Amino acid sequence: MKRVTKLTALLLSVVMVLGLAACGKTGGEVSKSDGEKVKIVIGVPNSASVISYDTDNAFTRWLEENSGYDIEVLPFNSDYPTQLSTMVAGGEKLPDILFGFSKLNKQMQTYYGTEGYFLNLKPYLEDEKLTAAYRERCEELYGPDHYDFMMRSITVADGNIYGYPAVMVSETDLPQFQVYINRVWLDNLGLEMPTSYEALVEVLRAFKTQDPNGNGKPDEIPALGMTANLQWDLAAWIINNWQYVQDSTFFYDVDGKLVSPYDTDAYREGVKALNELVSEGLLSTLSWTITDTSEYKSVLSPVDNVAKVGVFARHVTSAFNDDSPLLHEYEGLMPFNYAPTTSYMPGTGVFITADTEYPDECFNLLQLISTEAGSMACRYGEEGVDWEWTKDYATGDTAINQIRTLGSENLSTWNTPRAILIKYGPTTKYHTAIANPPESMTWLEHRTQKNNDYAAGYMAIAEPKVGMHVDTLVYNDEENDILGNLQVDIMEYVKGMRAKFASGELDPNDDAQWKNYIDTLHGMGLELWLEQSQKAYERFLNS
């Protein structure tokens, strides 16, 4: 196996690729001196829904036809980090490209890069001429500063870039939480949509005691979440009425300084509110015990089609059984105070290995996938077979009609959209079209419209405070050595104590019990984590 620490002088001979790629061809060398096509082997995690990765696969065929290269796909097993480690340890030749290896975090990327197994792509990505078309498309979709933001985001602690970016923000996934309330129940009881936390509590009390589903049984669950999933964690949503909490990043930014929310008086008030809700039977303890999504879904979509839940937290696209009439009973409940957003940092998971004889051609191929045509082929499959352009009834603009359900068994994609450059959502054409007026919408169209409306309302609230968000930090080796497992241990402790205080096992009103929680949290190394995180954050801001 080759081991290199930087790209070779071949970079100097790279020709413009995207201008030609937009017309369907790359600008790299497509054949060797003997006239044979350049062969690029791509390692891909095997997906059970992909029938074949050979040229009978539409995406493989598209790549060959539009690049001129001979593409061979080498499926890896689901535990590809271990398989990769075994190959490296055994000196096996790696594929030219590893595609969809998103389980390789930035620490792993740094290791494989500094040890010379992955190429440093920074010289390629910094070449303004080579990436001109990519930069133009990135600006069109995300704004003039996003390319620089992307570069900072995918740079690892040693200052290099080993993973090729996948820029694919979904506007409807930006809300950290999606919370819905049963509008029919409100109407049945003559109640208004709550616009404050206090009003919500009164609504939940009515939901518990006044038989809003009208079946004569005390079977209503006023509120339900699923704390095993960050986006469905209604408990965290409730705490955000007092304290900004974003569990996926732990800290938040105040004028460039990282702050922990979990030891503040405001956080305690939020935990007290949880305790009160649970003690009154307004927030179900199932929120902490349900870990299986199908079980959660069965509570929201009972077989008798009589709604049992008044308020729930879950992405509406996966909350109900298909065609369930209960979908129509719910309406989005907007946050009353803080509205955290999910991470919008570019992902990686695609690597050019040092074993390749064709680094330029590999980069050209990834740039080809980053075009609109490549991104659509990678994500959706074959135009006219798996999807088609159509008109959106609501906007009159171009949108996507999905002929094939994403994730279904197919010969269309590799089921791992990586290296793409796209922006999903109703403000772009890259969203599922609603073809019918409201009175004749299909069930799926109603669901899509609810999803779009919720995201728009949520982000209007979140936008003024979006600067509080801190995306994933990248620690260097020294910082990682200092931290060890401290981050995981502290987060598990915080979530566990939140559950104990909420359930009544501990009393958040008891000063001694709360002080013990705070003392333990700090004793576990909260300040140490904060100190190392501040270093990593400043490195990101200044890169």
Secondary structure as the mmCIF struct_conf table of DSSP 4:
data_model
#
loop_
_struct_conf.conf_type_id
_struct_conf.id
_struct_conf.beg_label_comp_id
_struct_conf.beg_label_asym_id
_struct_conf.beg_label_seq_id
_struct_conf.end_label_comp_id
_struct_conf.end_label_asym_id
_struct_conf.end_label_seq_id
BEND BEND1 THR A 5 LYS A 6
HELX_RH_3T_P HELX_RH_3T_P1 ALA A 9 SER A 13
HELX_RH_AL_P HELX_RH_AL_P1 LEU A 18 ALA A 21
TURN_TY1_P TURN_TY1_P1 ALA A 22 GLY A 24
BEND BEND2 GLY A 27 GLY A 28
STRN STRN1 SER A 31 SER A 31
TURN_TY1_P TURN_TY1_P2 SER A 33 ASP A 34
BEND BEND3 GLY A 35 GLY A 35
HELX_LH_PP_P HELX_LH_PP_P1 GLU A 36 GLU A 36
STRN STRN2 LYS A 37 LYS A 37
HELX_LH_PP_P HELX_LH_PP_P2 VAL A 38 VAL A 38
STRN STRN3 LYS A 39 PRO A 45
TURN_TY1_P TURN_TY1_P3 ALA A 48 SER A 49
STRN STRN4 VAL A 50 VAL A 50
BEND BEND4 ILE A 51 ILE A 51
BEND BEND5 ASP A 54 ASP A 54
TURN_TY1_P TURN_TY1_P4 THR A 55 ASP A 56
BEND BEND6 ASN A 57 ASN A 57
HELX_RH_AL_P HELX_RH_AL_P2 ALA A 58 SER A 67
STRN STRN5 ASP A 70 PHE A 76
BEND BEND7 SER A 78 SER A 78
HELX_RH_AL_P HELX_RH_AL_P3 TYR A 80 ALA A 89
TURN_TY1_P TURN_TY1_P5 GLY A 90 GLY A 91
HELX_LH_PP_P HELX_LH_PP_P3 GLU A 92 PRO A 95
BEND BEND8 ASP A 96 ASP A 96
STRN STRN6 ILE A 97 PHE A 99
BEND BEND9 GLY A 100 GLY A 100
TURN_TY1_P TURN_TY1_P6 SER A 102 LYS A 103
BEND BEND10 LEU A 104 LEU A 104
HELX_RH_AL_P HELX_RH_AL_P4 LYS A 106 THR A 114
TURN_TY1_P TURN_TY1_P7 GLU A 115 GLY A 116
BEND BEND11 TYR A 117 TYR A 117
STRN STRN7 PHE A 118 PHE A 118
HELX_RH_AL_P HELX_RH_AL_P5 LYS A 122 GLU A 126
TURN_TY1_P TURN_TY1_P8 GLU A 128 THR A 131
HELX_RH_AL_P HELX_RH_AL_P6 ALA A 132 TYR A 142
TURN_TY1_P TURN_TY1_P9 PRO A 144 ASP A 145
HELX_RH_AL_P HELX_RH_AL_P7 HIS A 146 ILE A 154
TURN_TY1_P TURN_TY1_P10 ALA A 157 ASP A 158
BEND BEND12 GLY A 159 GLY A 159
BEND BEND13 GLY A 163 GLY A 163
STRN STRN8 TYR A 164 SER A 170
HELX_RH_3T_P HELX_RH_3T_P2 GLU A 171 ASP A 173
STRN STRN9 PRO A 175 PRO A 175
BEND BEND14 GLN A 176 GLN A 176
STRN STRN10 VAL A 179 ASN A 182
HELX_RH_AL_P HELX_RH_AL_P8 ARG A 183 ASN A 188
TURN_TY1_P TURN_TY1_P11 LEU A 189 GLY A 190
HELX_LH_PP_P HELX_LH_PP_P4 GLU A 192 PRO A 194
BEND BEND15 SER A 196 SER A 196
HELX_RH_AL_P HELX_RH_AL_P9 TYR A 197 THR A 209
BEND BEND16 GLN A 210 GLN A 210
TURN_TY1_P TURN_TY1_P12 PRO A 212 ASN A 213
BEND BEND17 ASN A 215 PRO A 218
STRN STRN11 ILE A 221 LEU A 224
TURN_TY1_P TURN_TY1_P13 THR A 227 ALA A 228
BEND BEND18 ASN A 229 ASN A 229
HELX_RH_3T_P HELX_RH_3T_P3 LEU A 230 TRP A 232
HELX_RH_AL_P HELX_RH_AL_P10 LEU A 234 ILE A 239
TURN_TY1_P TURN_TY1_P14 ASN A 240 TRP A 242
BEND BEND19 GLN A 243 GLN A 243
TURN_TY1_P TURN_TY1_P15 ASP A 247 THR A 249
STRN STRN12 TYR A 252 VAL A 254
TURN_TY1_P TURN_TY1_P16 ASP A 255 GLY A 256
STRN STRN13 LYS A 257 VAL A 259
BEND BEND20 PRO A 261 PRO A 261
TURN_TY1_P TURN_TY1_P17 TYR A 262 ASP A 263
BEND BEND21 THR A 264 THR A 264
HELX_RH_AL_P HELX_RH_AL_P11 ASP A 265 SER A 279
TURN_TY1_P TURN_TY1_P18 GLU A 280 GLY A 281
BEND BEND22 LEU A 282 LEU A 282
STRN STRN14 LEU A 283 LEU A 283
TURN_TY1_P TURN_TY1_P19 THR A 285 THR A 285
HELX_RH_AL_P HELX_RH_AL_P12 LEU A 286 THR A 289
HELX_RH_AL_P HELX_RH_AL_P13 THR A 293 LEU A 300
BEND BEND23 SER A 301 SER A 301
TURN_TY1_P TURN_TY1_P20 VAL A 303 ASP A 304
STRN STRN15 VAL A 309 ALA A 313
BEND BEND24 ARG A 314 ARG A 314
HELX_RH_3T_P HELX_RH_3T_P4 VAL A 316 SER A 318
TURN_TY1_P TURN_TY1_P21 ALA A 319 ALA A 319
BEND BEND25 PHE A 320 PHE A 320
TURN_TY1_P TURN_TY1_P22 ASP A 322 ASP A 323
HELX_RH_3T_P HELX_RH_3T_P5 PRO A 325 GLU A 329
STRN STRN16 TYR A 330 GLY A 332
BEND BEND26 PHE A 336 ASN A 337
STRN STRN17 THR A 341 THR A 341
HELX_LH_PP_P HELX_LH_PP_P5 MET A 345 PRO A 346
STRN STRN18 GLY A 347 ILE A 352
STRN STRN19 THR A 353 THR A 353
TURN_TY1_P TURN_TY1_P23 ALA A 354 ASP A 355
BEND BEND27 GLU A 357 GLU A 357
HELX_RH_AL_P HELX_RH_AL_P14 PRO A 359 ILE A 369
TURN_TY1_P TURN_TY1_P24 SER A 370 SER A 370
BEND BEND28 THR A 371 THR A 371
HELX_RH_AL_P HELX_RH_AL_P15 GLU A 372 ARG A 379
TURN_TY1_P TURN_TY1_P25 TYR A 380 TYR A 380
BEND BEND29 GLU A 382 GLU A 382
STRN STRN20 GLU A 383 GLU A 383
TURN_TY1_P TURN_TY1_P26 GLY A 384 ASP A 386
STRN STRN21 TRP A 387 LYS A 391
TURN_TY1_P TURN_TY1_P27 TYR A 393 THR A 395
BEND BEND30 ASP A 397 ASP A 397
STRN STRN22 THR A 398 GLN A 402
BEND BEND31 ILE A 403 ARG A 404
TURN_TY1_P TURN_TY1_P28 LEU A 406 GLY A 407
BEND BEND32 SER A 408 GLU A 409
STRN STRN23 ASN A 410 ASN A 410
BEND BEND33 LEU A 411 SER A 412
BEND BEND34 ASN A 415 ASN A 415
BEND BEND35 ALA A 419 ALA A 419
STRN STRN24 LEU A 421 TYR A 424
BEND BEND36 GLY A 425 GLY A 425
TURN_TY1_P TURN_TY1_P29 PRO A 426 THR A 427
BEND BEND37 THR A 428 LYS A 429
BEND BEND38 HIS A 431 HIS A 431
STRN STRN25 THR A 432 THR A 432
BEND BEND39 ASN A 436 ASN A 436
HELX_RH_3T_P HELX_RH_3T_P6 PRO A 438 SER A 440
HELX_RH_AL_P HELX_RH_AL_P16 TRP A 443 ALA A 462
HELX_RH_3T_P HELX_RH_3T_P7 GLU A 463 MET A 468
HELX_RH_AL_P HELX_RH_AL_P17 ASP A 477 LEU A 483
TURN_TY1_P TURN_TY1_P30 GLY A 484 ASN A 485
HELX_RH_AL_P HELX_RH_AL_P18 LEU A 486 SER A 503
TURN_TY1_P TURN_TY1_P31 GLY A 504 GLY A 504
BEND BEND40 GLU A 505 LEU A 506
TURN_TY1_P TURN_TY1_P32 PRO A 508 ASN A 509
HELX_RH_AL_P HELX_RH_AL_P19 ASP A 511 GLY A 523
TURN_TY1_P TURN_TY1_P33 MET A 524 GLY A 525
HELX_RH_AL_P HELX_RH_AL_P20 LEU A 526 ASN A 542
#
